[in-house]
Amino acid sequence: MNFSAYLDSLKNKTVAVIGIGVSNRPLIEALLKAGISVVACDRKDRAGLGEDAQRLEAMGARLQLGDNYLQGLDQDVIFRTPGMRPDVPALLAAAEKGSIITSEMEVFFEVCPCPIIAVTGSDGKTTTTTIIAELLRHAGRTVHLGGNIGHPLLVETDDMKPTDIAVLELSSFQLLTMKTKSPHIAIITNLAPNHLDVHTGMDEYVAAKENIFLHQTENDLAVFNADNSITRAQSERAVGAVRLFSREEEPEEGVFLRGDAIIARKNGEERQVMTRADIRLPGIHNVENYMAAIAAVDDMVSDDVIRSFAKEFGGVEHRIELVRTLRGVRYYNDSIATSPTRAIAGLRAFPQKVIMIAGGYDKHIPFDVLGPEIVEHVKMLVLCGATADKIRAAVVNADGYQDGLPVILETDDFREAVELASSFASEGDVVTLSPACAAFDRFRNFMERGKVFKSIVHELK
């Protein structure tokens, strides 16, 4: 079934779409253009939606906004926004009445005419997904990039060809309800505690991630991080072919690090793809991202293309992004570091002790693992946000901590945090925004936080 046929199947049904955000707006418009009755629901009020409310109403949508946006859901088909748990009472009640609960991404998997490569994990998803998409493009393939990055692809599927490739970044929220379909090539970069403010616990978080490979066929491929105990165990449950990537061992099938050489091994034969020196991006975690990508595209992209791309690719915005060098001080935006493990990877990317700005929204993730890393890699810590006290406690209780090593400062104002870090820095220093937390305590998302940080840094004199 293609997307047009799917829309035809809805023409005599009622549809609700929860969330009038970036991922759902094109879907709502496509449903309305097909003549389907749509109720568009959002927690925001009319003022918060701005022109989107007027435009969708003009197209024929009925809006259900504000605190009661989930009231009375009983439509034949209900599209859930990815950030909403599927077991909220309103959805459970609708399902009991016979409503089909689905999502934009679930339908995409049903109607996409081309192979799908998808990446998930706790850290490194966006960079790995971007590397895979760009490597395929450099190899001459037509690539559609979507999921958590790029833009919603569902409404474009009728224009895709079977020879194209869809490359997706998938979150645990998107995967939570994907119980029947998995991508043709699945990659799990790593797993560590994350989003425990939304998931019922680590078990549910890990189980959601597993949907990326559990519904594959024997002809599909799954790529796992051999150095992560959770993903290593998951690899034993894969249905299709398995490739591992590792910097600690040499798997029989996969990609690994031998000294500074990145080696690919397949069917008993191995070759050197490139060296660490060929990778422009800093940090061992980016070596892992490349190894994951190579394992995924090994049959489709030549080593020459991989090497030449790695030498030129400067990374994705908000990921250890060099913002500015001022009086010999380098300022980096690593706003994507929304978990302790991601912040640790950023700290380890620098060969020197850094000045770190951290703190933010509390996702109820423990910071125990972060404390020792800050003691080892940070000379000044500026804390700002709801989790400031928890991070401070993790540092002062860490083995090796001595009073004043690192210096710890705290402020309620984000701008002041950046200015404090700048006033402490001298020539040769690195200042990095590595929050180890989500941004929702004062920003819409990590992108907005990163852009505000960059703006403040560019204003420094």
Disulfide bonds with the S-S distance in Angstrom:
none
